[in-house]
Amino acid sequence: MASLPDPHADKLPLDLLIAAPRGFCAGVDRAIRIVELAIEKHGAPVYVRHEIVHNKFVVDTLKAKGAVFVEELDQVPDGAPVVFSAHGVPKSVPAAAQDRGLDYLDATCPLVSKVHRQAERLVAAGRHIIFIGHAGHPEVVGTFGQVPPGAMSLIETVADAEAFVAVDPANLAFLTQTTLSVDDTAAVVAALQRRFPEMQAPRGEDICYATSNRQAAVKAIAGACDAMLVIGAPNSSNSVRLVEVAEREGVPARLIQRAADLDWTFLEGVGTLGVTAGASAPEMLVRELVDLLSTRFDVTEREEETTRETIAFKLPRGLDAAA
């Protein structure tokens, strides 16, 4: 009796070390669910101001269900329901929606909303806020939009921190974007604290648990990897930070949105490949990548879990019953 062909013949071995936690965080889960439930409640179309989260696959999936993505409220027809993205919006946006009588839902991540409330309290207490973040990022735009113009100053780098001129050094406070590099932010904060020892720190860590956990998971596997792939969008701050973390650990890393984006030459000479995904990338994209790798390699897969996430956020009133 003839033996069956070996499915692993002529395939080079490839060990996959998959970081955990990875992928969706509680804020992203909540934001996507808000759009889905809004479509169930109101019927299509439901308008969404900006990308609900920074992931093309997620956006395209929601489009297929009846979501229409727009950049500004003036693109939303009168009487149509609209959802604000997970990154947060300036106060002027819900105010404009109310003025028009639009039925709106705010999908801002609760951890971003926490930073918004801190900013309001600090300004009310007479503090000038140094905000550490990336210029132009929707979360930064939204946070600046919570307070009067001039109440906050943006700092991006240690060099910015060294150059910053304070009008009243005794009345400073700092806050940060939730999706920054933990290490880079610590360096910026250290520079600011050396220069302004009276500067008030946040009540708790502003960089969110999901960002910190995913960076720690990359560090945990980096030493065993020859290269690393991060699944995420190029405009996703937390995903780009994961690439930077890997490279800082001495591991060549690439950001890809889908398995189809993989440059096979990147894997030449790689015996152990690290894999992770940014907080707005669904797990099915990780599985898609593993399946593609298995077509060319004899894949052995292992997950390295550094912590287990159990956080869940409540839905807005009016949708919780529908859920």
C-alpha positions as CSV (number, residue, x, y, z in Angstrom):
1,M,0.0,0.0,0.0
2,A,1.5,3.3,-1.0
3,S,2.2,5.8,1.8
4,L,0.5,9.2,1.9
5,P,2.7,12.2,0.9
6,D,4.2,14.0,3.9
7,P,2.4,17.5,4.1
8,H,5.5,18.9,5.8
9,A,8.0,17.8,3.1
10,D,10.1,20.6,1.6
11,K,8.8,23.1,4.2
12,L,11.3,24.8,6.4
13,P,10.4,24.8,10.1
14,L,9.1,28.0,11.6
15,D,8.4,28.5,15.3
16,L,5.7,31.0,16.0
17,L,5.8,32.8,19.4
18,I,2.5,34.6,19.8
19,A,2.3,37.3,22.4
20,A,-0.6,37.5,24.8
21,P,-2.4,39.7,25.5
22,R,-2.8,41.0,21.9
23,G,-5.5,42.4,19.7
24,F,-8.8,43.9,20.8
25,C,-9.0,45.7,24.1
26,A,-12.2,46.4,26.1
27,G,-12.5,50.0,24.7
28,V,-12.4,48.7,21.1
29,D,-14.8,45.9,21.8
30,R,-17.2,48.4,23.3
31,A,-16.9,50.9,20.4
32,I,-17.6,48.2,17.8
33,R,-20.5,46.8,19.8
34,I,-22.0,50.3,20.0
35,V,-22.0,50.7,16.2
36,E,-23.5,47.2,15.7
37,L,-26.2,47.8,18.3
38,A,-27.0,51.2,16.9
39,I,-27.6,49.6,13.5
40,E,-29.8,46.9,15.1
41,K,-31.8,49.6,16.9
42,H,-32.1,52.3,14.2
43,G,-31.6,50.3,11.0
44,A,-29.1,51.2,8.3
45,P,-27.5,53.6,7.7
46,V,-25.9,54.7,11.0
47,Y,-23.3,57.4,10.6
48,V,-19.9,57.2,12.3
49,R,-17.7,60.3,12.7
50,H,-14.1,59.2,11.9
51,E,-12.9,55.6,11.9
52,I,-14.6,54.0,15.0
53,V,-11.2,52.4,15.6
54,H,-8.0,52.5,13.5
55,N,-8.4,49.2,11.6
56,K,-9.5,48.9,7.9
57,F,-10.8,45.4,8.3
58,V,-13.1,46.5,11.2
59,V,-14.2,49.6,9.4
60,D,-15.0,47.6,6.2
61,T,-16.9,45.0,8.2
62,L,-19.1,47.7,9.8
63,K,-19.6,49.3,6.4
64,A,-21.0,46.0,5.2
65,K,-23.5,46.0,8.1
66,G,-24.7,49.5,7.4
67,A,-22.3,52.0,8.9
68,V,-21.4,55.1,6.9
69,F,-18.1,56.7,7.9
70,V,-17.8,60.5,7.6
71,E,-15.2,63.0,8.7
72,E,-17.4,65.8,10.0
73,L,-20.9,66.2,11.3
74,D,-22.1,68.3,8.4
75,Q,-21.9,65.1,6.3
76,V,-24.6,63.5,8.5
77,P,-28.2,64.1,7.2
78,D,-30.7,65.7,9.6
79,G,-32.4,63.1,11.8
80,A,-29.8,60.4,11.2
81,P,-28.1,58.5,14.1
82,V,-24.4,59.2,14.5
83,V,-21.7,57.5,16.6
84,F,-18.5,59.3,17.8
85,S,-15.3,57.2,17.6
86,A,-13.4,55.5,20.4
87,H,-10.7,58.1,20.3
88,G,-12.9,60.9,21.7
89,V,-14.0,64.2,20.3
90,P,-13.8,67.8,21.3
91,K,-16.8,69.2,23.3
92,S,-17.8,71.2,20.3
93,V,-18.8,68.0,18.4
94,P,-21.6,66.7,20.7
95,A,-22.7,70.3,21.2
96,A,-23.1,70.7,17.4
97,A,-25.0,67.4,17.3
98,Q,-27.4,68.6,20.0
99,D,-27.9,71.9,18.2
100,R,-29.0,69.9,15.1
101,G,-31.1,67.5,17.1
102,L,-29.1,64.5,16.0
103,D,-29.5,61.2,17.9
104,Y,-25.8,60.5,18.8
105,L,-23.9,57.9,20.7
106,D,-20.5,58.5,22.2
107,A,-18.2,55.5,21.8
108,T,-15.2,57.2,23.4
109,C,-13.1,54.7,25.4
110,P,-13.8,55.2,29.1
111,L,-10.1,55.5,29.8
112,V,-9.9,58.4,27.3
113,S,-12.9,60.0,29.0
114,K,-11.1,59.7,32.3
115,V,-8.3,61.8,30.9
116,H,-10.8,64.3,29.6
117,R,-12.3,64.7,33.1
118,Q,-8.9,65.1,34.6
119,A,-8.1,67.9,32.2
120,E,-11.3,69.7,33.1
121,R,-10.5,69.4,36.8
122,L,-6.9,70.6,36.5
123,V,-7.9,73.6,34.4
124,A,-10.6,74.5,36.9
125,A,-8.0,74.3,39.7
126,G,-5.8,76.9,37.8
127,R,-3.2,74.5,36.5
128,H,-1.7,74.7,33.0
129,I,-1.5,71.2,31.5
130,I,1.4,69.8,29.7
131,F,0.0,67.1,27.5
132,I,2.3,64.3,26.2
133,G,1.1,62.9,22.9
134,H,1.4,62.9,19.2
135,A,0.3,66.0,17.3
136,G,-2.8,65.5,15.1
137,H,-3.8,62.2,16.7
138,P,-7.6,62.1,17.2
139,E,-7.2,61.4,20.9
140,V,-5.0,64.5,21.3
141,V,-7.5,66.6,19.3
142,G,-10.3,65.4,21.4
143,T,-8.5,66.0,24.7
144,F,-7.5,69.5,23.7
145,G,-11.1,70.2,22.9
146,Q,-12.2,69.6,26.5
147,V,-10.6,72.8,27.8
148,P,-10.3,76.4,26.7
149,P,-7.7,77.3,24.1
150,G,-4.3,77.9,25.6
151,A,-5.0,75.8,28.7
152,M,-2.8,72.9,27.4
153,S,0.6,72.6,25.7
154,L,1.6,69.6,23.6
155,I,4.9,67.9,24.3
156,E,6.0,65.0,22.0
157,T,9.7,64.3,22.9
158,V,12.4,64.8,25.5
159,A,13.7,67.6,23.4
160,D,10.3,69.3,23.6
161,A,10.3,68.8,27.3
162,E,13.7,70.5,27.6
163,A,12.7,73.4,25.4
164,F,9.3,74.0,27.1
165,V,8.9,77.5,28.7
166,A,6.4,77.7,31.5
167,V,4.7,80.9,32.3
168,D,3.9,79.7,35.8
169,P,6.2,76.8,36.8
170,A,4.4,76.4,40.2
171,N,1.1,75.7,38.6
172,L,1.8,72.9,36.1
173,A,0.3,69.4,35.7
174,F,0.8,66.7,33.0
175,L,-1.4,64.2,31.3
176,T,-0.7,61.8,28.5
177,Q,-2.3,60.2,25.5
178,T,-3.4,56.6,26.4
179,T,-1.5,54.8,23.6
180,L,2.1,56.0,24.0
181,S,5.3,54.1,24.4
182,V,5.7,53.4,28.1
183,D,9.5,53.8,28.0
184,D,9.5,57.0,25.8
185,T,6.8,58.6,28.0
186,A,8.8,57.8,31.1
187,A,11.8,59.6,29.7
188,V,9.7,62.7,28.8
189,V,8.1,62.8,32.2
190,A,11.5,62.5,33.9
191,A,12.8,65.4,31.9
192,L,9.7,67.5,32.9
193,Q,9.9,66.5,36.5
194,R,13.6,67.5,36.7
195,R,12.8,70.9,35.3
196,F,9.5,71.4,37.1
197,P,9.6,69.6,40.4
198,E,6.2,71.1,41.5
199,M,4.4,69.7,38.4
200,Q,1.4,67.7,39.4
201,A,1.1,64.1,38.1
202,P,-2.1,62.3,37.1
203,R,-4.1,60.5,39.8
204,G,-3.3,57.3,38.0
205,E,-1.4,56.1,35.0
206,D,-2.9,57.6,31.8
207,I,-1.3,55.1,29.4
208,C,-4.0,52.5,29.3
209,Y,-3.7,49.0,30.6
210,A,-4.0,47.5,27.1
211,T,-1.2,49.6,25.6
212,S,1.1,48.7,28.6
213,N,0.2,45.0,28.6
214,R,0.8,44.6,24.8
215,Q,4.2,46.3,25.0
216,A,5.2,44.2,28.0
217,A,4.1,41.0,26.1
218,V,6.4,42.0,23.1
219,K,9.3,42.6,25.5
220,A,8.7,39.1,27.1
221,I,9.0,37.3,23.8
222,A,11.5,39.5,22.0
223,G,14.6,37.8,23.3
224,A,13.5,34.5,21.8
225,C,12.6,35.9,18.4
226,D,14.6,36.4,15.2
227,A,11.9,38.8,13.8
228,M,8.5,40.0,14.7
229,L,5.3,40.9,12.9
230,V,2.8,43.3,14.3
231,I,-0.8,43.3,12.9
232,G,-2.3,46.7,12.9
233,A,-2.9,49.9,11.0
234,P,-0.2,52.5,10.2
235,N,-2.4,55.2,11.8
236,S,-2.9,53.1,15.0
237,S,-0.6,54.6,17.6
238,N,-0.5,51.6,19.9
239,S,0.3,49.3,17.0
240,V,3.2,51.5,15.7
241,R,4.5,51.6,19.3
242,L,4.6,47.7,19.4
243,V,7.0,47.8,16.4
244,E,9.2,50.4,18.1
245,V,9.3,48.3,21.3
246,A,10.4,45.2,19.4
247,E,13.1,47.1,17.5
248,R,14.3,48.7,20.8
249,E,14.7,45.1,22.1
250,G,17.0,44.4,19.1
251,V,14.4,42.5,17.0
252,P,13.6,43.4,13.4
253,A,9.9,44.1,13.2
254,R,7.3,45.0,10.6
255,L,3.8,46.3,10.8
256,I,1.2,44.7,8.5
257,Q,-2.5,45.2,8.2
258,R,-3.4,41.8,6.7
259,A,-1.6,38.6,6.0
260,A,-1.6,39.5,2.3
261,D,0.7,42.4,3.1
262,L,3.5,40.1,4.2
263,D,6.8,40.5,2.4
264,W,8.2,36.9,2.4
265,T,11.8,38.1,2.1
266,F,11.4,39.5,5.6
267,L,11.3,35.9,6.8
268,E,14.5,34.7,5.2
269,G,16.7,33.1,7.8
270,V,14.0,33.4,10.5
271,G,13.6,30.4,12.7
272,T,11.5,31.9,15.4
273,L,8.9,34.6,14.5
274,G,7.1,36.7,17.1
275,V,3.5,37.7,16.3
276,T,1.3,40.2,18.0
277,A,-1.6,42.5,17.2
278,G,-2.5,46.1,18.1
279,A,-5.5,46.8,20.3
280,S,-7.8,47.5,17.3
281,A,-6.9,44.4,15.3
282,P,-9.2,41.4,15.6
283,E,-7.9,37.9,16.5
284,M,-9.1,36.5,13.1
285,L,-6.4,38.5,11.4
286,V,-3.8,36.7,13.6
287,R,-5.3,33.4,12.5
288,E,-5.3,34.5,8.9
289,L,-1.5,35.2,9.2
290,V,-0.8,31.8,10.8
291,D,-2.8,30.0,8.1
292,L,-0.8,31.8,5.4
293,L,2.5,31.1,7.1
294,S,1.5,27.4,7.2
295,T,1.3,27.3,3.4
296,R,5.1,27.8,3.2
297,F,6.5,26.7,6.5
298,D,6.1,23.7,8.9
299,V,4.7,25.9,11.7
300,T,4.9,25.2,15.4
301,E,2.8,27.6,17.3
302,R,3.2,28.6,21.0
303,E,1.5,31.4,23.0
304,E,3.4,33.3,25.6
305,E,0.9,34.9,28.1
306,T,2.3,37.6,30.4
307,T,-1.0,38.7,31.9
308,R,-4.7,38.0,31.6
309,E,-7.1,40.8,30.8
310,T,-10.6,40.7,32.3
311,I,-11.7,44.3,32.0
312,A,-15.1,45.1,30.4
313,F,-16.8,48.4,29.9
314,K,-20.5,49.1,30.2
315,L,-22.5,50.2,27.1
316,P,-24.2,53.6,27.0
317,R,-27.7,53.8,28.4
318,G,-30.2,52.9,25.8
319,L,-28.0,50.3,24.2
320,D,-27.4,48.1,27.2
321,A,-30.9,46.7,27.1
322,A,-30.6,46.0,23.4
323,A,-27.5,44.0,24.1
